[in-house]
Each structure stands twice: as C-alpha cells, then as structure tokens.
C-alpha cells in the first residue's frame, strides 16, 4: 500500500503544480500586450489542462485499484 500511497502523493503534487501553472498563465493572459503573446499563453494553459486531465485519470485509476484491493482483503477476511 505504501507504493500506491506514494504514487497518489506524487500525482497530487503534479496536479497542484499544473493547476498553479495554469492559474499563473491565466493571470499573465490578463496582462498580455500583443495578440501573439495572448495566443502563446492560451496554448500553454491548454497544454497544462491536458496534463491535469491525464493526471486526474491516473489518480482515479490508482484510487480504483486501492479500493479494489481493500475490497479483496475484506472479502478474504470474511471467508476466514
């Protein structure tokens, strides 16, 4: 379980990092001067959102695996 817990912490940290980066990018969008700057910043924000989506899917899969393992352990204990 420690391995799974470590992975969840890692995923959580990556999500936090990307969310903060998107927030910072959007704050820069507010102060961008040219259309090209605005376009580049929006592309960066979209890339980060794609990363957040991927990490969210990974986290959900990891949580599902943990829940399945917990259910399996409970089932084995009931059989005893």
C-alpha positions, 0 to 999 in steps of 0.5 A: 500500500505504501507504493500506491500511497506514494504514487497518489502523493506524487500525482497530487503534487503534479496536479497542484503544480499544473493547476498553479501553472495554469492559474499563473498563465491565466493571470499573465493572459490578463496582462498580455500586450500583443495578440501573439503573446495572448495566443502563446499563453492560451496554448500553454494553459491548454497544454497544462489542462491536458496534463491535469486531465491525464493526471486526474485519470491516473489518480482515479485509476490508482484510487480504483485499484486501492479500493479494489484491493481493500475490497479483496482483503475484506472479502478474504477476511470474511471467508476466514 
